[in-house]
Amino acid sequence: MAGISSESLTTALAQLEAKLPFASLQLAKDLFGILGTVDSSAGLRRALTDPSRSGDEKSALVKQLVGGKVSADAAEIAGGLASSRWASARDIGDALETLAATVVIAVAENKSAVSASGITGLEELENDLFAFNQAVASSHEVQRALSEPQASPAAKIALAEKLVPGSSEEAKVLISQAVTQPRGVKPSKLVESFAKLAAKRQQRWIATVSVTRPLTETQASRLQAGLDALYGRELKVNVNVDPALIGGIRVQVGDEVLDASVVARLSELRRQLAG
């Protein structure tokens, strides 16, 4: 996904963030259900991505289709996607899939957010997804069974759950989606993409700090407290010593970088002088 579709997805993910602390698996299931409706009709996909229609018109169409069948939040999210611009008819389905998976991943994250670190729930989810793919990769018979077009969704789900007994409810939702609605790819490939989303979400709980010299215990404690307060959650802080920074500090949490190093200041000064 690129161009205008990528921008629309980025906006949708940012808007979804406000709902994630209170999200439930039912919201994810509703979004996956809407995805199934969208995928089942090429005409609907074209209508929802038709640039000649207004965003309000397309949003109203989605809400008319799913109203009363899904939660108000799910209808709102889907309506927001419909009102956005998409480069191709498939892209809106890909975006729905990403948002639904993100909700599932956030539910796993929230399970352990009250404990020392949100990493725990995410690691459990990642481990379950990895275990599923390992089990599938080790058996050609399983691969054929999961790809068998005549097999019922219930049969595929039952087989998938046997492969990873004791898996979390979040993993079950994502794996079930992958084996019943792989959308043109192998189920294991879709599970792999879900695992990548979980890994990216996990990075929100890890602060990578680069400094020019080792921190004292007091400095490390102050840094931990400051970062926890700044991000509103208890982070795992990894400190790297990098003399090349010359001075200052560089912090990366997920995609966000806070660079107060001397090297960064010198680079900015050079840009200003060159301009």
C-alpha positions, 0 to 999 in steps of 0.5 A: 500500500502506497501513496494516498492509500498509505496516508489514509491508513496512517490517519485511520490508525492514529484515530483508532489509537484513542479507542485501543485502551478500551478495545475488546475482541468483539470490536476486532471480530466486528471489523473482520466481519465487515471485511468479509462483507467488503471482500464478498462484493467487487461492486461494493469495493468499487463504490467505496473507493469511487473518487467521484463519490463524496466521503460522506456518501460512502460513509453513509453507505457503509453505516447503512450496510452494517448498522445494527449488525456490529457495534457503533465503534465498528460502524464508525471505524468502517465509515471513516475508512470509506470516507477516506481516499484509496488508490485501489479497490483492494486497499480499503480491505487491507486497511480494515484487516490492519485495523482489526488486527491492531485491535486484537494486538492492543487487547493483548497489550492491555491485558498486562498493561497494569503489570510491570510491562505491556511486553508480556501480553504481546510476547505471548501473542507473538509466541502463539503466532510463531508456534502456529507457523512452525507447526504449519511449516513442519507438515505438508498435510496440514498445509494442504488441509488449511488450503483445501477449498472444500473444507469448512471454516469450522474444520479449519479453525478446529485444526488450527487450534489443535496445532497451538493448544493453550493459545491465547484468545487473541491468537485464536482470533488472528489465526482463525481469521488467517485460516478462514479468510486469507484473502489470496495468500497462504494462512501462514503468510497472513499470520506472519504479517499479524506477528509483524504488527505485534512486534511493531506494537511491542516497540512502543514499550521499549526505549532505546537510549544512546549516550556517550558514556555509561550512566550512573545508577542515579542517572539511570533511575532518573532517565527511567522515571522521566521516560515513564512519565513522558510516555505514560507507561513503564518502559523497558529501557535499553542503554547503548554507549555511543561515543560518536554522538559526542555529547547529549542523548538520543532516545527512540521509542517505536517510530518516535525519535528524540535526538538531543545529541551534539551530532544531531545539533551539528547536522541541523546547523549544517543544514541551516548554513547550507540553506 
